[in-house]
Amino acid sequence: MGIVKISDLMHDNLRTASDALSRSINAQAEHWMRIGMLSELHPGLCHGDICQLMMRAKQAGDQSLAFFTQELAPPVTAAPKAARRVVR
């Protein structure tokens, strides 16, 4: 665990949001960081999709970065075999 320095304005915003959403200031900051991280990892997802992904991670008991990257990874499929040309 470490210390993250943020501006006074951001701290005020965190305090307001944490009060409104019944979270600690640290929990609110972590929530916003998680949303931002997932938005960068998966730019095609909207906020609602990200929230659903976070809910699935919580239910699975795995909120690691690996879960969030594997959960939306395209399925691995076998590459089609190259067509063989028969020359007569």
N, CA, C and O atoms as CSV, one atom per row, in Angstrom:
chain,resi,resn,atom,element,x,y,z
A,1,MET,N,N,0.850,-1.165,0.000
A,1,MET,CA,C,0.000,0.000,0.000
A,1,MET,C,C,0.892,1.222,0.000
A,1,MET,O,O,1.950,1.225,0.629
A,2,GLY,N,N,0.475,2.246,-0.693
A,2,GLY,CA,C,1.272,3.452,-0.775
A,2,GLY,C,C,0.398,4.688,-0.681
A,2,GLY,O,O,-0.821,4.611,-0.523
A,3,ILE,N,N,1.046,5.802,-0.782
A,3,ILE,CA,C,0.354,7.082,-0.728
A,3,ILE,C,C,0.295,7.650,-2.131
A,3,ILE,O,O,1.294,7.669,-2.849
A,4,VAL,N,N,-0.882,8.111,-2.514
A,4,VAL,CA,C,-1.073,8.746,-3.812
A,4,VAL,C,C,-1.426,10.196,-3.542
A,4,VAL,O,O,-2.369,10.492,-2.808
A,5,LYS,N,N,-0.664,11.093,-4.140
A,5,LYS,CA,C,-0.944,12.515,-3.956
A,5,LYS,C,C,-1.915,12.964,-5.030
A,5,LYS,O,O,-1.723,12.697,-6.216
A,6,ILE,N,N,-2.963,13.653,-4.595
A,6,ILE,CA,C,-3.955,14.184,-5.520
A,6,ILE,C,C,-4.200,15.651,-5.191
A,6,ILE,O,O,-3.843,16.126,-4.112
A,7,SER,N,N,-4.799,16.347,-6.113
A,7,SER,CA,C,-5.067,17.772,-5.911
A,7,SER,C,C,-6.154,17.968,-4.847
A,7,SER,O,O,-6.932,17.060,-4.552
A,8,ASP,N,N,-6.182,19.156,-4.294
A,8,ASP,CA,C,-7.225,19.487,-3.318
A,8,ASP,C,C,-8.611,19.400,-3.943
A,8,ASP,O,O,-9.562,18.947,-3.305
A,9,LEU,N,N,-8.718,19.837,-5.192
A,9,LEU,CA,C,-10.015,19.776,-5.881
A,9,LEU,C,C,-10.491,18.329,-6.032
A,9,LEU,O,O,-11.662,18.032,-5.795
A,10,MET,N,N,-9.585,17.430,-6.426
A,10,MET,CA,C,-9.964,16.025,-6.572
A,10,MET,C,C,-10.339,15.435,-5.212
A,10,MET,O,O,-11.266,14.630,-5.119
A,11,HIS,N,N,-9.630,15.827,-4.172
A,11,HIS,CA,C,-9.961,15.340,-2.835
A,11,HIS,C,C,-11.357,15.809,-2.428
A,11,HIS,O,O,-12.124,15.043,-1.844
A,12,ASP,N,N,-11.684,17.051,-2.732
A,12,ASP,CA,C,-13.028,17.572,-2.449
A,12,ASP,C,C,-14.088,16.790,-3.228
A,12,ASP,O,O,-15.148,16.468,-2.693
A,13,ASN,N,N,-13.791,16.489,-4.497
A,13,ASN,CA,C,-14.716,15.697,-5.310
A,13,ASN,C,C,-14.892,14.294,-4.730
A,13,ASN,O,O,-16.001,13.761,-4.696
A,14,LEU,N,N,-13.784,13.701,-4.272
A,14,LEU,CA,C,-13.845,12.374,-3.659
A,14,LEU,C,C,-14.692,12.403,-2.394
A,14,LEU,O,O,-15.510,11.512,-2.165
A,15,ARG,N,N,-14.495,13.423,-1.580
A,15,ARG,CA,C,-15.244,13.531,-0.328
A,15,ARG,C,C,-16.750,13.634,-0.625
A,15,ARG,O,O,-17.560,12.969,0.021
A,16,THR,N,N,-17.113,14.461,-1.593
A,16,THR,CA,C,-18.519,14.631,-1.949
A,16,THR,C,C,-19.113,13.318,-2.458
A,16,THR,O,O,-20.185,12.902,-2.020
A,17,ALA,N,N,-18.409,12.671,-3.384
A,17,ALA,CA,C,-18.908,11.411,-3.948
A,17,ALA,C,C,-18.970,10.318,-2.888
A,17,ALA,O,O,-19.926,9.543,-2.856
A,18,SER,N,N,-17.962,10.245,-2.022
A,18,SER,CA,C,-17.954,9.195,-1.004
A,18,SER,C,C,-19.097,9.391,-0.015
A,18,SER,O,O,-19.706,8.416,0.426
A,19,ASP,N,N,-19.392,10.626,0.334
A,19,ASP,CA,C,-20.530,10.893,1.220
A,19,ASP,C,C,-21.843,10.494,0.548
A,19,ASP,O,O,-22.703,9.874,1.174
A,20,ALA,N,N,-21.993,10.850,-0.724
A,20,ALA,CA,C,-23.230,10.564,-1.447
A,20,ALA,C,C,-23.437,9.064,-1.651
A,20,ALA,O,O,-24.571,8.586,-1.647
A,21,LEU,N,N,-22.356,8.330,-1.827
A,21,LEU,CA,C,-22.456,6.907,-2.138
A,21,LEU,C,C,-22.145,5.997,-0.954
A,21,LEU,O,O,-22.015,4.783,-1.113
A,22,SER,N,N,-22.026,6.594,0.239
A,22,SER,CA,C,-21.768,5.831,1.473
A,22,SER,C,C,-20.524,4.961,1.378
A,22,SER,O,O,-20.528,3.801,1.788
A,23,ARG,N,N,-19.458,5.538,0.830
A,23,ARG,CA,C,-18.169,4.853,0.760
A,23,ARG,C,C,-17.149,5.708,1.501
A,23,ARG,O,O,-17.350,6.906,1.699
A,24,SER,N,N,-16.059,5.079,1.904
A,24,SER,CA,C,-14.958,5.861,2.442
A,24,SER,C,C,-14.302,6.611,1.285
A,24,SER,O,O,-14.506,6.270,0.120
A,25,ILE,N,N,-13.532,7.611,1.606
A,25,ILE,CA,C,-12.826,8.353,0.563
A,25,ILE,C,C,-11.890,7.417,-0.191
A,25,ILE,O,O,-11.801,7.490,-1.417
A,26,ASN,N,N,-11.194,6.543,0.522
A,26,ASN,CA,C,-10.288,5.599,-0.142
A,26,ASN,C,C,-11.051,4.630,-1.038
A,26,ASN,O,O,-10.600,4.326,-2.142
A,27,ALA,N,N,-12.200,4.144,-0.577
A,27,ALA,CA,C,-12.993,3.219,-1.394
A,27,ALA,C,C,-13.508,3.912,-2.653
A,27,ALA,O,O,-13.550,3.306,-3.724
A,28,GLN,N,N,-13.902,5.183,-2.525
A,28,GLN,CA,C,-14.370,5.925,-3.699
A,28,GLN,C,C,-13.232,6.130,-4.697
A,28,GLN,O,O,-13.417,5.964,-5.903
A,29,ALA,N,N,-12.066,6.487,-4.193
A,29,ALA,CA,C,-10.908,6.680,-5.075
A,29,ALA,C,C,-10.562,5.374,-5.790
A,29,ALA,O,O,-10.292,5.373,-6.991
A,30,GLU,N,N,-10.572,4.269,-5.052
A,30,GLU,CA,C,-10.258,2.976,-5.672
A,30,GLU,C,C,-11.308,2.610,-6.715
A,30,GLU,O,O,-10.971,2.068,-7.768
A,31,HIS,N,N,-12.560,2.895,-6.437
A,31,HIS,CA,C,-13.632,2.630,-7.406
A,31,HIS,C,C,-13.378,3.402,-8.700
A,31,HIS,O,O,-13.439,2.833,-9.790
A,32,TRP,N,N,-13.094,4.702,-8.573
A,32,TRP,CA,C,-12.831,5.513,-9.762
A,32,TRP,C,C,-11.588,5.022,-10.501
A,32,TRP,O,O,-11.569,5.019,-11.732
A,33,MET,N,N,-10.555,4.607,-9.775
A,33,MET,CA,C,-9.344,4.096,-10.438
A,33,MET,C,C,-9.643,2.798,-11.178
A,33,MET,O,O,-9.146,2.584,-12.283
A,34,ARG,N,N,-10.454,1.930,-10.572
A,34,ARG,CA,C,-10.800,0.665,-11.218
A,34,ARG,C,C,-11.603,0.928,-12.498
A,34,ARG,O,O,-11.352,0.305,-13.530
A,35,ILE,N,N,-12.566,1.851,-12.426
A,35,ILE,CA,C,-13.361,2.203,-13.610
A,35,ILE,C,C,-12.443,2.746,-14.707
A,35,ILE,O,O,-12.567,2.363,-15.871
A,36,GLY,N,N,-11.533,3.627,-14.337
A,36,GLY,CA,C,-10.605,4.194,-15.315
A,36,GLY,C,C,-9.700,3.151,-15.934
A,36,GLY,O,O,-9.478,3.153,-17.144
A,37,MET,N,N,-9.169,2.247,-15.094
A,37,MET,CA,C,-8.293,1.189,-15.588
A,37,MET,C,C,-9.038,0.306,-16.580
A,37,MET,O,O,-8.520,-0.012,-17.650
A,38,LEU,N,N,-10.263,-0.089,-16.218
A,38,LEU,CA,C,-11.032,-0.957,-17.103
A,38,LEU,C,C,-11.440,-0.238,-18.378
A,38,LEU,O,O,-11.535,-0.856,-19.439
A,39,SER,N,N,-11.681,1.058,-18.281
A,39,SER,CA,C,-12.003,1.839,-19.485
A,39,SER,C,C,-10.828,1.866,-20.443
A,39,SER,O,O,-11.013,1.817,-21.659
A,40,GLU,N,N,-9.625,1.944,-19.907
A,40,GLU,CA,C,-8.442,1.941,-20.774
A,40,GLU,C,C,-8.165,0.557,-21.337
A,40,GLU,O,O,-7.747,0.429,-22.487
A,41,LEU,N,N,-8.395,-0.492,-20.531
A,41,LEU,CA,C,-8.163,-1.853,-21.009
A,41,LEU,C,C,-9.191,-2.269,-22.054
A,41,LEU,O,O,-8.876,-3.018,-22.979
A,42,HIS,N,N,-10.416,-1.783,-21.904
A,42,HIS,CA,C,-11.519,-2.180,-22.779
A,42,HIS,C,C,-12.256,-0.932,-23.260
A,42,HIS,O,O,-13.358,-0.645,-22.791
A,43,PRO,N,N,-11.659,-0.189,-24.188
A,43,PRO,CA,C,-12.250,1.084,-24.617
A,43,PRO,C,C,-13.617,0.938,-25.286
A,43,PRO,O,O,-14.342,1.925,-25.407
A,44,GLY,N,N,-13.976,-0.240,-25.713
A,44,GLY,CA,C,-15.267,-0.436,-26.365
A,44,GLY,C,C,-16.428,-0.628,-25.398
A,44,GLY,O,O,-17.584,-0.668,-25.819
A,45,LEU,N,N,-16.131,-0.748,-24.094
A,45,LEU,CA,C,-17.194,-0.970,-23.117
A,45,LEU,C,C,-17.748,0.352,-22.596
A,45,LEU,O,O,-17.008,1.316,-22.399
A,46,CYS,N,N,-19.051,0.381,-22.380
A,46,CYS,CA,C,-19.658,1.552,-21.744
A,46,CYS,C,C,-19.594,1.359,-20.223
A,46,CYS,O,O,-19.220,0.291,-19.737
A,47,HIS,N,N,-19.960,2.392,-19.496
A,47,HIS,CA,C,-19.895,2.348,-18.031
A,47,HIS,C,C,-20.723,1.186,-17.479
A,47,HIS,O,O,-20.280,0.498,-16.559
A,48,GLY,N,N,-21.904,0.961,-18.021
A,48,GLY,CA,C,-22.752,-0.134,-17.551
A,48,GLY,C,C,-22.108,-1.495,-17.750
A,48,GLY,O,O,-22.210,-2.368,-16.888
A,49,ASP,N,N,-21.441,-1.679,-18.892
A,49,ASP,CA,C,-20.747,-2.946,-19.161
A,49,ASP,C,C,-19.613,-3.154,-18.164
A,49,ASP,O,O,-19.394,-4.265,-17.681
A,50,ILE,N,N,-18.900,-2.082,-17.864
A,50,ILE,CA,C,-17.798,-2.167,-16.903
A,50,ILE,C,C,-18.337,-2.525,-15.518
A,50,ILE,O,O,-17.742,-3.340,-14.813
A,51,CYS,N,N,-19.449,-1.928,-15.129
A,51,CYS,CA,C,-20.051,-2.244,-13.826
A,51,CYS,C,C,-20.475,-3.708,-13.769
A,51,CYS,O,O,-20.296,-4.363,-12.742
A,52,GLN,N,N,-21.038,-4.229,-14.868
A,52,GLN,CA,C,-21.417,-5.641,-14.899
A,52,GLN,C,C,-20.193,-6.543,-14.798
A,52,GLN,O,O,-20.227,-7.571,-14.121
A,53,LEU,N,N,-19.120,-6.159,-15.467
A,53,LEU,CA,C,-17.873,-6.920,-15.388
A,53,LEU,C,C,-17.348,-6.934,-13.952
A,53,LEU,O,O,-16.894,-7.968,-13.462
A,54,MET,N,N,-17.413,-5.785,-13.283
A,54,MET,CA,C,-16.958,-5.712,-11.902
A,54,MET,C,C,-17.832,-6.579,-10.988
A,54,MET,O,O,-17.331,-7.177,-10.036
A,55,MET,N,N,-19.120,-6.645,-11.274
A,55,MET,CA,C,-20.021,-7.489,-10.480
A,55,MET,C,C,-19.675,-8.970,-10.673
A,55,MET,O,O,-19.662,-9.735,-9.710
A,56,ARG,N,N,-19.396,-9.370,-11.919
A,56,ARG,CA,C,-19.013,-10.772,-12.182
A,56,ARG,C,C,-17.709,-11.113,-11.474
A,56,ARG,O,O,-17.553,-12.215,-10.948
A,57,ALA,N,N,-16.777,-10.173,-11.460
A,57,ALA,CA,C,-15.504,-10.407,-10.790
A,57,ALA,C,C,-15.721,-10.589,-9.296
A,57,ALA,O,O,-15.119,-11.470,-8.681
A,58,LYS,N,N,-16.570,-9.767,-8.718
A,58,LYS,CA,C,-16.861,-9.867,-7.285
A,58,LYS,C,C,-17.512,-11.202,-6.964
A,58,LYS,O,O,-17.152,-11.850,-5.981
A,59,GLN,N,N,-18.478,-11.621,-7.795
A,59,GLN,CA,C,-19.156,-12.898,-7.576
A,59,GLN,C,C,-18.194,-14.067,-7.721
A,59,GLN,O,O,-18.322,-15.071,-7.019
A,60,ALA,N,N,-17.224,-13.940,-8.635
A,60,ALA,CA,C,-16.233,-14.995,-8.841
A,60,ALA,C,C,-15.162,-14.976,-7.757
A,60,ALA,O,O,-14.361,-15.904,-7.652
A,61,GLY,N,N,-15.151,-13.922,-6.957
A,61,GLY,CA,C,-14.142,-13.818,-5.897
A,61,GLY,C,C,-12.764,-13.491,-6.434
A,61,GLY,O,O,-11.760,-13.766,-5.777
A,62,ASP,N,N,-12.704,-12.908,-7.623
A,62,ASP,CA,C,-11.416,-12.595,-8.248
A,62,ASP,C,C,-11.498,-11.216,-8.876
A,62,ASP,O,O,-12.115,-11.042,-9.926
A,63,GLN,N,N,-10.883,-10.246,-8.242
A,63,GLN,CA,C,-10.883,-8.898,-8.784
A,63,GLN,C,C,-9.478,-8.499,-9.255
A,63,GLN,O,O,-9.119,-7.322,-9.262
A,64,SER,N,N,-8.702,-9.502,-9.643
A,64,SER,CA,C,-7.356,-9.240,-10.130
A,64,SER,C,C,-7.388,-8.734,-11.567
A,64,SER,O,O,-8.379,-8.903,-12.278
A,65,LEU,N,N,-6.308,-8.122,-11.974
A,65,LEU,CA,C,-6.195,-7.642,-13.346
A,65,LEU,C,C,-6.328,-8.808,-14.320
A,65,LEU,O,O,-6.887,-8.649,-15.405
A,66,ALA,N,N,-5.820,-9.973,-13.940
A,66,ALA,CA,C,-5.903,-11.151,-14.814
A,66,ALA,C,C,-7.357,-11.502,-15.111
A,66,ALA,O,O,-7.682,-11.858,-16.244
A,67,PHE,N,N,-8.233,-11.411,-14.123
A,67,PHE,CA,C,-9.644,-11.718,-14.344
A,67,PHE,C,C,-10.230,-10.785,-15.391
A,67,PHE,O,O,-10.933,-11.224,-16.302
A,68,PHE,N,N,-9.938,-9.498,-15.258
A,68,PHE,CA,C,-10.540,-8.515,-16.151
A,68,PHE,C,C,-10.006,-8.634,-17.572
A,68,PHE,O,O,-10.707,-8.276,-18.518
A,69,THR,N,N,-8.799,-9.121,-17.743
A,69,THR,CA,C,-8.269,-9.280,-19.099
A,69,THR,C,C,-8.722,-10.607,-19.706
A,69,THR,O,O,-8.960,-10.684,-20.912
A,70,GLN,N,N,-8.842,-11.651,-18.884
A,70,GLN,CA,C,-9.263,-12.953,-19.395
A,70,GLN,C,C,-10.765,-13.000,-19.652
A,70,GLN,O,O,-11.211,-13.648,-20.598
A,71,GLU,N,N,-11.540,-12.324,-18.825
A,71,GLU,CA,C,-12.993,-12.363,-18.935
A,71,GLU,C,C,-13.466,-11.887,-20.304
A,71,GLU,O,O,-14.448,-12.410,-20.832
A,72,LEU,N,N,-12.788,-10.909,-20.880
A,72,LEU,CA,C,-13.228,-10.348,-22.152
A,72,LEU,C,C,-12.316,-10.706,-23.311
A,72,LEU,O,O,-12.463,-10.179,-24.414
A,73,ALA,N,N,-11.383,-11.596,-23.059
A,73,ALA,CA,C,-10.481,-11.998,-24.143
A,73,ALA,C,C,-11.274,-12.761,-25.193
A,73,ALA,O,O,-12.172,-13.533,-24.856
A,74,PRO,N,N,-10.950,-12.550,-26.458
A,74,PRO,CA,C,-11.652,-13.302,-27.488
A,74,PRO,C,C,-11.366,-14.791,-27.323
A,74,PRO,O,O,-10.260,-15.165,-26.933
A,75,PRO,N,N,-12.337,-15.636,-27.612
A,75,PRO,CA,C,-12.115,-17.066,-27.456
A,75,PRO,C,C,-10.985,-17.551,-28.355
A,75,PRO,O,O,-10.829,-17.105,-29.492
A,76,VAL,N,N,-10.216,-18.465,-27.816
A,76,VAL,CA,C,-9.108,-19.026,-28.586
A,76,VAL,C,C,-9.662,-20.142,-29.451
A,76,VAL,O,O,-10.268,-21.092,-28.955
A,77,THR,N,N,-9.447,-20.014,-30.732
A,77,THR,CA,C,-9.914,-21.043,-31.654
A,77,THR,C,C,-8.721,-21.535,-32.461
A,77,THR,O,O,-7.743,-20.814,-32.660
A,78,ALA,N,N,-8.820,-22.747,-32.909
A,78,ALA,CA,C,-7.742,-23.306,-33.708
A,78,ALA,C,C,-7.701,-22.602,-35.057
A,78,ALA,O,O,-8.734,-22.344,-35.675
A,79,ALA,N,N,-6.516,-22.307,-35.488
A,79,ALA,CA,C,-6.364,-21.673,-36.798
A,79,ALA,C,C,-6.757,-22.682,-37.867
A,79,ALA,O,O,-6.408,-23.859,-37.771
A,80,PRO,N,N,-7.480,-22.228,-38.880
A,80,PRO,CA,C,-7.876,-23.171,-39.935
A,80,PRO,C,C,-6.648,-23.689,-40.669
A,80,PRO,O,O,-5.690,-22.958,-40.920
A,81,LYS,N,N,-6.707,-24.954,-41.000
A,81,LYS,CA,C,-5.594,-25.546,-41.731
A,81,LYS,C,C,-5.581,-24.969,-43.148
A,81,LYS,O,O,-6.621,-24.758,-43.771
A,82,ALA,N,N,-4.402,-24.731,-43.612
A,82,ALA,CA,C,-4.261,-24.188,-44.970
A,82,ALA,C,C,-4.799,-25.203,-45.972
A,82,ALA,O,O,-4.554,-26.404,-45.866
A,83,ALA,N,N,-5.517,-24.697,-46.918
A,83,ALA,CA,C,-6.062,-25.574,-47.956
A,83,ALA,C,C,-4.916,-26.086,-48.806
A,83,ALA,O,O,-4.034,-25.334,-49.219
A,84,ARG,N,N,-4.951,-27.359,-49.052
A,84,ARG,CA,C,-3.901,-27.964,-49.877
A,84,ARG,C,C,-4.376,-28.016,-51.317
A,84,ARG,O,O,-5.487,-28.452,-51.619
A,85,ARG,N,N,-3.521,-27.571,-52.168
A,85,ARG,CA,C,-3.845,-27.647,-53.589
A,85,ARG,C,C,-3.306,-28.951,-54.159
A,85,ARG,O,O,-2.150,-29.323,-53.960
A,86,VAL,N,N,-4.167,-29.602,-54.851
A,86,VAL,CA,C,-3.752,-30.841,-55.502
A,86,VAL,C,C,-3.437,-30.490,-56.949
A,86,VAL,O,O,-4.304,-30.023,-57.688
A,87,VAL,N,N,-2.213,-30.713,-57.340
A,87,VAL,CA,C,-1.793,-30.402,-58.700
A,87,VAL,C,C,-1.764,-31.724,-59.458
A,87,VAL,O,O,-1.128,-32.684,-59.022
A,88,ARG,N,N,-2.452,-31.768,-60.588
A,88,ARG,CA,C,-2.486,-32.996,-61.378
A,88,ARG,C,C,-1.819,-32.777,-62.697
A,88,ARG,O,O,-1.744,-33.697,-63.511
